[in-house]
């Protein structure tokens, strides 16, 4: 088994909190293949901290899902559809039309069209192979809609999801074309193997450690320079997925799409079926990280309002 060689990306449409990274700082994700041997997938996952699969889900299975999700936002005047593109209107009537924003976001997040992807047999089988055991998906989903100007600060997932077991993995799903200009996910190369970062993250729990945030305040470019690493990303296609571990530092590029298109992605966590389960993320009414259910997610906040940072 051979890793596909990473290709240098153009930095023309890449922005990280308004700054343009140098071309030599950007590198494409290494692509994995489903026909790799199980042990090879696990070796790649351990070495790189992630596995990237191009078009894991087919376009047709996602097309209806996109229309369903965006129909909710059309109803509250946040987006409009133009030739299969969903454009941010620059305003929102969500608070005026919706009494319970948490319930609104829960209904979207629990839509069966979304669940048949995030909890699909194909994804379960892949996570079984990566974890080397029977896996189970968390019930609590993180559906993300980024209008122009949005991005995600650098962070790792360990402080959110490892309270009961360290053996948790994240699956990030691109639910639309997500080129650099629309803010795809990025990873800081080899950050999951940095001893200082690992030690710093040890025993950190974002819900318990009230005086500390999971996100790094510094620009990702500065963090990459400090760690002497590259910023790994991809011009994502519909149905692309990235599976990654709890310690790798990641975030997203700015959505600077000139047409005002919104970025649609989702992430779900898998863990060994036999490991202890965090009740915050399992069950018919998961409470979420801080106990406020789906109402605590930035997705529940109208698109024209400022997001909170954890």
C-alpha positions in Angstrom: 0.0 0.0 0.0 1.3 3.4 -1.0 0.2 6.8 0.2 -0.8 9.1 -2.7 1.7 11.9 -2.8 0.4 15.2 -1.5 0.2 18.1 -4.0 0.8 21.7 -3.2 -2.4 23.7 -3.2 -2.9 27.2 -4.7 -3.2 29.8 -1.9 -5.2 32.2 -4.2 -8.6 31.6 -2.5 -7.3 30.6 0.9 -7.9 32.9 3.8 -7.4 32.2 7.5 -9.1 34.9 9.6 -8.5 37.3 6.8 -4.8 36.4 6.2 -3.5 34.6 3.1 -1.1 31.7 3.9 2.1 31.4 1.8 1.8 28.8 -0.9 4.5 26.6 0.7 2.5 26.4 3.9 -0.4 24.6 2.2 -0.5 20.9 1.3 -3.2 18.5 0.1 -4.4 15.7 2.3 -3.1 12.2 1.6 -5.9 10.3 0.0 -6.8 6.8 1.3 -8.6 4.0 -0.5 -11.3 1.6 0.8 -9.4 -1.3 -0.8 -6.4 -0.8 1.4 -5.7 -3.6 3.9 -7.2 -2.9 7.4 -3.7 -2.8 9.0 -2.6 -0.3 6.4 -5.5 2.0 7.1 -4.7 1.8 10.8 -1.1 2.5 10.2 -1.9 5.6 8.1 -4.4 6.8 10.7 -1.7 6.5 13.4 1.0 8.1 11.3 -1.1 11.0 9.8 -3.8 11.4 12.4 -6.4 11.3 9.7 -7.8 9.3 6.8 -9.2 11.2 3.8 -11.6 9.5 1.4 -12.7 11.2 -1.8 -16.4 10.9 -2.6 -17.1 8.3 0.1 -20.8 9.1 -0.3 -22.3 9.5 -3.8 -23.7 12.8 -5.0 -27.3 11.5 -5.3 -27.5 10.5 -1.7 -26.6 14.0 -0.6 -28.6 16.1 -3.1 -32.0 15.4 -1.5 -30.4 16.0 2.0 -29.1 19.4 1.0 -32.4 20.5 -0.3 -34.1 19.2 2.9 -31.7 21.0 5.2 -31.7 24.3 3.3 -35.5 24.3 3.1 -35.6 25.0 6.8 -33.3 28.0 6.3 -35.3 29.2 3.3 -38.4 29.2 5.6 -36.7 31.7 8.0 -35.4 33.8 5.1 -31.7 33.1 5.7 -30.9 31.5 2.3 -32.3 31.5 -1.2 -31.7 28.9 -3.9 -30.2 29.9 -7.2 -29.4 27.2 -9.7 -28.8 24.5 -7.0 -26.7 27.0 -5.0 -27.8 28.2 -1.6 -27.0 31.8 -1.1 -27.0 33.7 2.2 -29.5 36.5 2.1 -27.7 38.6 4.7 -30.6 38.6 7.1 -32.6 36.2 9.3 -36.2 35.9 10.7 -35.4 32.8 12.6 -36.1 34.3 16.0 -39.3 35.9 14.8 -40.6 32.7 13.2 -39.2 30.0 15.6 -40.2 29.8 19.2 -37.6 27.2 20.3 -34.3 27.5 18.4 -32.9 24.3 20.1 -35.9 22.2 19.0 -35.6 23.8 15.5 -32.0 22.7 15.2 -32.7 19.3 16.7 -35.4 18.6 14.1 -32.9 19.4 11.4 -30.1 17.4 12.9 -32.3 14.3 13.5 -33.7 14.3 10.0 -33.7 10.7 8.6 -32.0 11.8 5.4 -29.0 13.0 7.4 -29.0 10.1 9.8 -28.9 7.6 6.9 -25.5 9.0 6.0 -24.0 9.6 9.5 -25.2 6.3 10.8 -24.9 4.4 7.5 -23.7 0.8 7.3 -20.8 1.9 5.1 -19.5 4.4 7.7 -20.0 1.9 10.5 -17.9 -0.7 8.6 -15.2 1.8 7.9 -15.0 2.8 11.6 -15.0 -0.8 12.6 -11.9 -1.3 10.5 -10.1 1.8 11.8 -10.9 1.1 15.5 -10.3 -2.7 14.9 -13.5 -3.6 16.7 -17.3 -3.2 16.5 -18.1 0.6 16.5 -21.1 2.7 17.5 -21.9 6.2 16.4 -22.8 8.9 18.9 -26.4 10.1 18.5 -25.6 13.8 18.9 -24.6 15.4 15.6 -22.8 18.6 14.7 -24.4 19.9 11.6 -22.6 23.1 10.4 -23.8 25.8 8.0 -21.2 28.5 7.4 -22.2 31.7 5.6 -19.6 34.1 4.2 -17.3 35.4 6.8 -17.5 32.3 9.0 -14.6 30.1 10.1 -13.6 27.8 12.9 -10.7 28.5 15.3 -7.9 25.9 15.8 -8.7 23.3 18.4 -8.7 19.5 19.0 -11.7 17.4 19.9 -10.2 15.6 22.9 -11.6 18.2 25.4 -15.1 17.5 24.2 -15.5 13.8 23.6 -13.0 11.8 25.7 -14.5 12.0 29.2 -15.5 8.3 29.1 -13.1 6.8 26.7 -10.0 8.1 24.7 -11.0 5.8 21.8 -13.2 8.2 19.9 -12.8 9.3 16.3 -14.4 12.1 14.4 -15.9 11.7 10.9 -16.2 15.0 9.0 -18.5 14.9 6.0 -18.6 17.4 3.1 -22.3 17.8 2.2 -21.6 20.0 -0.9 -18.7 21.2 -3.0 -16.3 22.9 -0.5 -13.3 24.4 -2.3 -10.8 26.5 -0.4 -12.9 29.7 -0.9 -15.8 28.2 1.0 -13.8 27.2 4.1 -13.0 23.5 4.2 -11.5 21.8 7.2 -7.7 22.0 7.8 -5.3 20.1 9.9 -1.9 21.1 11.4 0.5 18.5 10.1 1.7 16.0 12.8 0.2 18.0 15.6 -1.3 14.8 17.0 2.2 13.6 17.7 3.5 16.8 19.4 4.4 15.9 23.0 3.8 19.4 24.4 0.3 19.5 22.8 -0.6 16.0 24.0 0.5 16.8 27.5 -1.4 20.1 27.4 -4.6 18.3 26.3 -4.3 15.6 28.9 -7.3 15.5 31.2 -8.7 18.7 29.7 -12.5 18.8 29.7 -14.1 21.9 28.1 -17.3 21.6 30.1 -15.5 21.3 33.5 -12.6 23.7 33.0 -14.6 26.9 32.9 -11.5 29.1 32.8 -10.0 27.6 29.7 -11.2 27.4 26.1 -10.6 24.6 23.7 -9.9 27.0 20.9 -6.5 28.7 20.2 -6.8 32.4 19.9 -3.8 32.7 17.5 -4.2 32.7 13.8 -3.6 29.2 12.4 -0.8 30.6 10.2 1.0 31.7 13.3 0.4 28.3 15.1 1.7 26.5 12.0 4.8 28.6 12.0 5.3 28.0 15.7 5.0 24.3 15.3 7.1 24.3 12.0 4.4 22.4 10.2 2.2 22.7 7.1 -1.5 23.3 6.9 -3.2 20.3 5.3 -6.5 20.7 3.5 -8.3 19.9 0.3 -10.7 21.3 -2.2 -13.5 19.1 -1.0 -16.0 17.4 -3.3 -19.6 16.4 -2.4 -19.4 13.2 -0.3 -15.8 13.5 0.8 -15.0 12.5 4.3 -12.1 12.9 6.7 -11.8 10.6 9.7 -9.4 12.0 12.4 -8.3 11.4 15.9 -9.0 13.4 19.1 -5.6 15.2 19.4 -4.9 16.5 16.0 -5.3 20.3 15.8 -7.8 21.4 13.1 -10.1 24.2 12.2 -11.5 25.7 9.0 -10.6 28.2 6.3 -12.7 31.4 5.9 -15.8 31.2 3.7 -15.0 34.0 1.2 -17.2 32.8 -1.7 -17.9 35.8 -3.9 -21.4 34.5 -4.7 -22.3 34.3 -1.0 -22.7 30.5 -1.0 -23.2 28.7 2.3 -20.9 25.8 3.3 -22.7 22.7 4.5 -20.9 20.0 6.5 -21.5 17.6 9.3 -19.4 15.7 11.8 -20.2 12.7 13.9 -18.2 10.7 16.4 -17.6 6.9 16.5 -16.2 4.8 19.3 -15.8 1.1 20.2 -19.2 -0.4 20.9 -18.0 -2.0 24.2 -16.4 1.2 25.6 -18.2 3.4 28.2 -20.5 5.9 26.6 -20.8 9.6 27.5 -24.5 10.1 28.2 -24.2 13.7 26.9 -23.9 12.3 23.3 -26.0 9.2 23.4 -29.7 8.5 23.7 -33.0 9.9 22.4 -32.4 13.3 24.1 -28.6 13.9 24.3 -27.8 16.9 26.4 -24.7 18.0 24.5 -21.4 19.2 25.8 -22.7 21.7 28.3 -26.2 20.3 28.9 -28.3 22.6 26.7 -29.0 20.0 24.0 -29.0 21.2 20.4 -29.7 24.7 21.6 -26.1 25.1 22.6 -24.7 24.6 19.1 -23.8 27.5 16.9 -26.1 26.0 14.3 -29.1 26.9 16.4 -28.0 30.6 16.3 -29.4 32.7 13.4 -26.9 33.2 10.5 -26.8 36.9 11.0 -25.7 36.7 14.7 -22.3 36.3 16.3 -21.3 32.8 17.3 -19.9 31.8 20.7 -16.4 30.4 21.0 -15.5 27.4 23.2 
